[in-house]
């Protein structure tokens, strides 16, 4: 009995080792699927258990030879042409043409068919199929950029019509590193006005801001900008408007302004987080220059914004009342 068991185990081991051999694997693959010409069986179930031989590529259910042109070699890739040009050659349609490097140029490795396989040496730039010397103007130097003029101006100079012109820095200005503007920037507290730096005049209760836009300053917390013509009567003029409307003085805070006027929140109001305006407390709504209490009808409650109301469930609003649905 023991001998029979041992024999069965040995036969199983021999069978597994035979299945691992290429010959048996191919036989098994043929048994379960078709292996085309120029292909071989694999242990994977992908694509029926077979793949194309080296130098062939799947086309439908067949393996077709990859046509490798002269001066090229096969590459292991399932996409593209399946071949690359040898060094010193470049792709052009389905051929490998020799790279012709001009004087003052050098060969570069590239698998793209959109370039010529060469680049110009430092100090030269491409002009058609040639490399021509870059003419650097006085007060300039060669750049590492492969586009544009090929040169940059020294500090204190900027490009101007193929030359490097000296930057004229006005009083209260200093040189800037960018070539995209005039080449200088005004000191803090000044702003560019034409070719000069004009002083930013701060009204009381104002502070400088680092911005090239606007008036160059903003009012301190608790103050807002208004036109000087509004004077101390600005709030009075604002009060003369109807609910929700803003006077010319009130609007000036968003479009400009000459002075900073103290914000005085009315009763049941407080300064908002910006410090440039005020808000009504919870349970009040803004009406002109004051905060009126929210009048809540029966079967209603304060809204999430706390400046209005909404009906309880299951009531619905009809005009100024809440009625059962």
C-alpha positions in Angstrom: 0.0 0.0 0.0 2.8 2.4 0.9 4.7 1.5 -2.3 1.6 2.6 -4.4 1.4 5.9 -2.6 5.1 6.7 -3.1 4.8 5.8 -6.8 1.8 8.1 -7.3 3.7 11.0 -5.6 6.8 10.4 -7.9 4.7 10.4 -11.0 3.0 13.7 -10.0 6.4 15.3 -9.5 7.7 14.1 -12.8 4.5 15.4 -14.5 4.8 18.9 -13.0 8.5 19.1 -14.2 7.6 18.1 -17.7 4.8 20.7 -17.9 7.5 23.4 -17.0 9.6 22.5 -20.1 9.1 24.7 -23.3 8.2 21.7 -25.4 5.5 20.5 -23.1 4.3 24.1 -22.5 3.9 24.6 -26.3 2.1 21.3 -26.6 -0.3 22.4 -23.9 -0.8 25.8 -25.5 -1.6 24.2 -28.8 -4.1 22.0 -27.1 -6.0 25.0 -25.7 -5.4 27.6 -28.5 -3.9 28.3 -31.9 -0.2 29.4 -32.0 0.5 31.2 -35.4 3.7 31.1 -37.3 6.6 33.1 -36.0 5.3 32.9 -32.5 5.9 30.8 -29.4 3.8 29.5 -26.5 4.0 31.2 -23.1 2.8 30.3 -19.6 0.5 33.3 -19.5 -3.1 33.2 -20.4 -2.8 36.6 -22.1 -3.6 36.5 -25.8 -4.3 32.7 -25.8 -1.0 31.7 -24.3 1.4 32.8 -27.0 3.4 35.8 -28.2 5.3 36.8 -31.4 9.0 36.0 -31.8 11.7 38.7 -31.6 11.6 40.7 -34.8 7.9 40.1 -35.4 4.8 42.1 -34.3 1.2 41.1 -33.8 -1.1 42.1 -36.7 -4.6 40.8 -36.2 -4.1 37.1 -35.3 -0.8 36.8 -37.1 2.8 37.7 -36.4 4.3 39.9 -39.2 8.0 40.7 -39.6 9.1 44.2 -38.6 10.7 45.8 -41.6 14.0 47.3 -40.3 15.6 49.7 -42.7 19.3 50.0 -43.4 21.3 51.7 -40.6 18.6 50.7 -38.0 18.2 48.1 -35.3 15.2 46.4 -33.5 13.9 47.7 -30.2 11.8 46.0 -27.6 8.6 48.0 -27.8 5.0 47.1 -28.6 4.3 50.6 -30.1 5.9 52.8 -32.7 7.9 51.4 -35.6 9.7 48.8 -33.6 13.1 50.0 -34.6 15.5 53.0 -34.1 18.2 54.5 -36.2 21.8 53.8 -35.4 24.0 56.6 -34.0 24.7 59.2 -36.7 21.4 58.6 -38.5 17.9 60.1 -38.0 14.4 58.9 -38.9 12.8 60.3 -42.0 9.6 58.5 -43.0 10.6 54.8 -43.1 14.3 55.4 -43.6 17.4 56.3 -41.6 19.2 59.2 -43.2 22.8 60.2 -42.2 22.9 63.3 -39.9 24.8 66.1 -41.7 26.3 68.3 -38.9 27.2 71.8 -40.1 30.4 73.7 -39.1 30.3 74.8 -35.5 27.6 72.2 -34.7 27.6 68.9 -33.0 25.6 65.6 -33.1 22.8 65.1 -30.6 21.0 61.9 -29.7 17.3 62.1 -30.7 14.6 59.6 -31.6 12.4 62.3 -33.1 11.9 62.7 -36.8 11.1 66.4 -36.3 14.7 67.6 -35.8 17.9 67.2 -37.8 19.9 65.4 -35.1 22.3 68.3 -34.4 22.7 71.5 -32.4 24.9 74.6 -32.6 27.9 75.0 -30.3 27.9 77.7 -27.6 28.2 81.1 -29.1 26.4 80.1 -32.3 22.8 79.8 -33.2 20.8 78.1 -36.0 20.2 79.8 -39.3 18.5 77.3 -41.6 20.9 74.4 -41.9 23.9 76.4 -40.7 25.4 77.6 -37.4 26.2 81.3 -37.4 28.1 83.3 -34.7 26.0 85.3 -32.2 26.9 88.9 -32.4 26.8 90.2 -28.8 26.5 94.0 -28.5 28.5 96.1 -26.1 27.4 95.7 -22.4 25.9 92.3 -23.2 26.9 88.7 -22.8 26.0 85.3 -24.2 23.0 83.5 -22.7 22.3 79.8 -22.4 18.9 80.1 -24.1 18.4 78.2 -27.3 16.0 80.8 -28.6 15.7 84.6 -29.1 18.8 86.7 -29.7 21.2 84.4 -27.8 22.4 87.2 -25.6 21.4 89.3 -22.6 22.3 92.7 -21.3 24.5 93.4 -18.3 23.0 94.7 -15.1 22.0 98.3 -15.6 21.3 97.9 -19.3 18.3 96.6 -21.2 17.7 95.5 -24.8 16.9 98.2 -27.2 16.9 97.7 -31.0 19.7 95.1 -31.0 21.8 97.0 -28.5 22.1 97.3 -24.7 21.0 100.8 -23.6 21.8 102.1 -20.2 18.8 102.1 -17.8 18.1 105.7 -16.5 17.0 105.3 -12.9 15.1 108.3 -11.6 15.4 109.7 -8.1 13.9 107.4 -5.4 14.2 104.4 -7.8 16.5 101.4 -8.1 17.5 98.8 -10.7 15.2 95.8 -11.2 16.3 92.5 -12.6 13.6 92.0 -15.1 13.9 92.8 -18.8 10.2 93.0 -19.4 9.7 96.5 -17.9 11.6 99.8 -17.8 14.4 98.3 -15.8 13.8 100.1 -12.5 11.3 100.1 -9.6 10.4 102.9 -7.2 11.3 102.8 -3.6 8.7 102.0 -1.0 6.5 105.1 -0.5 6.9 106.1 -4.1 5.2 105.0 -7.4 6.1 105.3 -11.0 4.6 108.3 -12.8 6.0 108.3 -16.3 9.8 108.3 -16.1 9.8 109.5 -12.5 9.0 108.2 -9.0 6.3 110.3 -7.3 5.8 110.3 -3.5 2.7 108.6 -2.3 1.0 111.1 0.1 -0.6 109.3 3.0 -3.7 110.9 4.6 -4.1 110.5 8.4 -5.1 107.0 9.5 -3.7 105.4 6.3 -0.9 103.0 5.6 1.2 102.0 2.6 0.4 98.9 0.5 2.8 97.0 -1.7 0.8 97.2 -4.9 1.4 98.8 -8.3 -2.3 99.3 -8.7 -4.7 101.7 -6.9 -3.7 104.7 -4.9 -0.8 103.0 -3.0 -2.4 103.1 0.4 -5.3 101.9 2.4 -7.1 103.1 5.4 -6.3 101.6 8.8 -8.8 99.3 10.5 -11.9 101.2 11.5 -11.6 103.8 8.8 -12.7 104.0 5.1 -11.5 106.0 2.1 -13.8 108.8 0.9 -13.4 111.8 -1.3 -12.0 114.9 0.4 -15.0 116.9 -0.9 -17.2 114.7 1.4 -15.3 116.0 4.4 -16.6 115.2 7.8 -20.1 115.3 6.5 -19.6 112.1 4.5 -21.6 110.0 6.9 -24.4 112.6 6.9 -24.6 112.5 3.2 -24.7 108.7 3.3 -27.6 108.8 5.7 -29.6 110.9 3.3 -29.8 108.0 0.9 -32.6 105.4 0.8 -32.2 101.9 2.1 -29.7 99.9 0.1 -28.6 102.9 -2.0 -25.1 104.5 -1.6 -24.2 108.1 -1.9 -21.3 109.4 -4.0 -19.2 109.6 -0.8 -20.1 106.1 0.2 -19.2 104.7 -3.3 -15.8 106.5 -3.2 -14.5 103.9 -0.8 -14.4 101.3 -3.6 -13.2 103.4 -6.5 -10.7 105.8 -4.8 -10.8 108.4 -2.1 -8.6 111.1 -0.7 -9.0 110.8 3.1 -9.8 108.2 5.7 -13.0 108.7 7.6 -13.7 106.9 10.9 -16.4 104.3 10.7 -19.0 104.7 13.4 -21.2 101.6 13.6 -24.8 102.4 14.6 -26.6 100.8 17.5 -26.7 97.0 17.3 -23.9 96.9 14.8 -20.1 96.1 14.8 -17.1 96.5 12.5 -16.7 93.6 10.0 -13.6 91.5 9.6 -12.2 93.8 6.9 -12.4 96.8 9.2 -13.7 98.8 6.2 -17.4 98.6 7.0 -19.9 97.5 9.6 -22.5 94.8 10.0 -25.7 94.4 12.0 -25.8 92.2 15.0 -27.7 88.9 15.0 -31.4 89.5 14.8 -31.1 92.9 13.1 -30.9 93.9 9.4 -29.3 96.8 7.7 -31.5 99.7 6.6 -29.5 102.7 5.4 -27.3 103.9 8.2 -29.0 101.9 11.0 -29.9 98.4 12.1 -33.5 97.5 12.6 -34.8 94.5 14.5 -36.0 91.6 12.4 -39.7 91.2 12.9 -40.4 87.5 13.0 -44.0 86.4 12.4 -45.7 83.5 14.1 -44.5 80.0 13.2 -41.1 81.4 12.0 -37.5 81.7 13.2 -34.3 83.6 12.3 -32.6 82.6 9.1 -29.1 81.2 9.1 -27.8 84.6 8.0 -29.5 86.0 11.2 -30.7 89.1 9.3 -34.1 87.7 8.1 -36.5 84.9 8.9 -37.9 81.7 7.4 -40.9 79.6 8.2 -40.9 76.6 10.5 -41.7 73.2 9.1 -44.4 72.4 7.8 -45.4 76.1 7.2 -44.6 78.0 4.1 -44.2 81.7 3.5 -47.0 83.8 1.9 -46.0 87.4 1.9 -45.1 88.4 5.5 -46.7 85.4 7.1 -46.2 81.6 7.6 -49.2 79.5 6.7 -49.9 75.7 6.9 -49.2 74.0 3.6 
